[in-house]
Amino acid sequence: QVQLVESGGGLVQAGGSLRLSCVATGNILSINAMGWYRQAPGKQRELVATITVLGTTNYASSVKGRFTISRDSAKNTVYLWMNSLKTEDTATYYCNTVREVVSGIAIWGQGTQVTVSS
């Protein structure tokens, strides 16, 4: 069973940067589009960014120009580089395969908490 483990979150001041990592236990990155998602307290989980097998990226309008998603298939890792962080970016961040999320069968890990202070 493939597991996804997110890390890299923390407490940062507004305007700061963080890099999140998502390591897959199985070799799924080479055959799946991957996405970063986030959920703030009291809100629904939302899509942040996706990256296809060929490297095509897509971003939510709220993070475009500030966040960058990348992948290293050799390391089975997907990254989310977050710059110019805002307080509204505070959330728990998760990664998953786009296919499973769209299909409604995604199993979510613990995620990594990002807290941006003003």
C-alpha positions as CSV (number, residue, x, y, z in Angstrom):
1,Q,0.0,0.0,0.0
2,V,1.3,3.4,-1.0
3,Q,1.8,5.9,1.7
4,L,2.4,9.6,1.4
5,V,4.2,11.4,4.2
6,E,4.2,15.2,4.3
7,S,6.8,17.3,6.1
8,G,8.4,20.7,6.2
9,G,5.6,22.8,7.8
10,G,6.2,25.2,10.7
11,L,5.6,28.6,12.0
12,V,6.7,31.5,9.9
13,Q,6.1,35.2,9.7
14,A,4.2,36.8,6.9
15,G,6.4,37.3,3.9
16,G,8.5,34.3,4.8
17,S,9.1,31.0,2.9
18,L,8.8,27.3,3.5
19,R,9.4,24.2,1.5
20,L,7.1,21.2,2.0
21,S,8.0,17.7,1.0
22,C,5.8,14.7,0.2
23,V,7.5,11.3,0.1
24,A,5.8,8.4,-1.4
25,T,6.6,4.9,-0.2
26,G,5.8,3.4,-3.6
27,N,6.9,4.4,-7.0
28,I,3.7,6.3,-7.9
29,L,5.1,9.6,-9.0
30,S,6.2,8.3,-12.4
31,I,2.6,7.3,-13.3
32,N,0.4,9.8,-11.4
33,A,-0.3,13.5,-11.4
34,M,0.3,14.7,-7.9
35,G,-1.3,17.6,-6.0
36,W,-0.9,19.6,-2.9
37,Y,-4.1,20.4,-1.0
38,R,-4.7,22.4,2.2
39,Q,-7.4,22.6,4.8
40,A,-7.8,25.6,7.2
41,P,-9.8,25.2,10.4
42,G,-13.5,25.3,9.7
43,K,-13.0,25.2,6.0
44,Q,-13.1,22.6,3.3
45,R,-10.0,21.1,1.8
46,E,-8.9,22.9,-1.3
47,L,-6.6,22.4,-4.2
48,V,-3.3,24.3,-4.0
49,A,-1.3,23.0,-6.9
50,T,-0.9,20.1,-9.2
51,I,1.9,18.6,-11.4
52,T,1.5,16.1,-14.1
53,V,3.9,13.2,-15.0
54,L,5.3,15.4,-17.7
55,G,5.8,18.3,-15.4
56,T,2.9,20.5,-16.3
57,T,1.8,22.6,-13.3
58,N,-1.4,24.3,-12.3
59,Y,-2.1,26.6,-9.3
60,A,-5.0,28.0,-7.4
61,S,-5.3,31.6,-8.1
62,S,-4.7,32.5,-4.5
63,V,-1.1,31.1,-4.6
64,K,-0.1,31.7,-8.2
65,G,3.1,33.5,-8.5
66,R,4.0,32.7,-4.9
67,F,4.0,28.9,-4.7
68,T,5.9,26.4,-6.9
69,I,5.2,22.7,-7.1
70,S,8.0,20.3,-8.3
71,R,8.7,16.6,-8.4
72,D,11.7,14.4,-8.1
73,S,10.6,11.0,-9.3
74,A,14.0,9.4,-8.5
75,K,13.4,10.3,-4.9
76,N,9.6,9.7,-5.0
77,T,9.1,13.2,-3.7
78,V,6.9,16.1,-4.5
79,Y,7.8,19.6,-3.2
80,L,5.8,22.7,-2.6
81,W,8.0,25.8,-2.4
82,M,6.0,28.6,-0.7
83,N,7.2,32.2,-0.8
84,S,5.6,35.5,0.3
85,L,3.5,33.6,2.7
86,K,0.3,35.3,4.0
87,T,-1.7,34.7,7.1
88,E,-4.4,33.2,5.0
89,D,-2.0,30.4,3.9
90,T,-2.3,29.0,7.4
91,A,-3.6,25.5,7.1
92,T,-2.7,21.8,7.2
93,Y,-1.1,20.8,3.9
94,Y,-1.6,17.4,2.3
95,C,-0.4,15.7,-0.9
96,N,-2.1,13.1,-2.9
97,T,-2.6,11.7,-6.3
98,V,-4.9,13.8,-8.4
99,R,-6.7,10.7,-9.7
100,E,-7.7,9.4,-6.3
101,V,-8.8,12.9,-5.1
102,V,-11.0,13.4,-8.2
103,S,-12.4,9.9,-7.8
104,G,-13.2,10.5,-4.2
105,I,-11.2,7.5,-3.0
106,A,-8.2,9.4,-1.6
107,I,-6.8,8.4,1.7
108,W,-5.3,11.3,3.5
109,G,-2.2,11.3,5.7
110,Q,-1.6,13.5,8.7
111,G,-0.4,16.4,6.6
112,T,2.0,19.1,7.7
113,Q,0.9,22.2,9.6
114,V,1.8,25.6,8.2
115,T,1.1,28.6,10.4
116,V,1.8,32.1,9.2
117,S,1.9,34.9,11.8
118,S,1.3,38.6,11.1
